[in-house]
Amino acid sequence: MVSYDGLKLRARYLAVEGARGTVVCMHGYRGDPLMDYGTLLRFYAEAGYNILLPDERSHWESEGRFITYGVRERFDCRDWVRTVNAHGGDSLPVFLHGLSMGAAIVLMTTGLALPENVRGVIADCGFTSPDAIFRHVIQTSFHLPPDPFVPAAGLFTRLFAGFSIRGCSTLDAMQTNRLPILFLHGTADDFVPFSMSEQNVAACRAEKEFVVVEGARHAQSVLVDPERCRARILAFLSAHA
């Protein structure tokens, strides 16, 4: 598809016969959608769901010079739903599944007007905002104080990439979201802090469930406790399809 700002974006569409719905899977920062969702592809297909695996802007076969940490990707996610509906009709339910940055993207997407057949969101270890994750990473990975480095990064993104790292947040989206959300996060995540999902859950005013996986590191919840995570995802799909 062509994005709202003119980029050519590509996705893989895995169709199943007699589908019950479609899951749009948004990958993580510099992630490979087939790698990020490799353990869930057969699971979703056997559950009767088509799978859309977008290459997010500035990743792989999609155009774009800058990753915007959800600020612009949320519009792409919305438009992928519209593309799915144009391809196969809007009679089938659509779910959004995001991992890491992809989780932040799908949560931010709920702040937009979405087609009525979007029934729910699965958010696995999403951060709260670009500004917040920048501050965390610069402290934990680079052992530097957030100031003045994060403000400098914000100035760069405004001047050269045309977006603000304070342009949107999951917490703002959760104030207006009305879709049910299944949150997942591992307690040993040292990249996106577990506390960020706690904040997202607390801010969410819609129906919600929080699956906490003890000892799971970043984006590892489904690998550490596959039976419980898959059972909760399947129950979530069944309840809201």
Secondary structure, DSSP 4 states (H G I P E B T S, - for coil): -B-TTS-B--EEEE--TT-SEEEEEE--TT--HHHHTHHHHHHHHHTTEEEEEE--TTSTTS--S---TTTTHHHHHHHHHHHHHHHH-SSS-EEEEEETHHHHHHHHHTTS---TTEEEEEEES--S-HHHHHHHHHHHTS---HHHHHHHHHHHIIIIIS--TTS--HHHHHHH--S-EEEEEETT-TTTTHHHHHHHHHH--S-EEEEEETT--TT-HHHHSHHHHHHHHHHHHHHH-
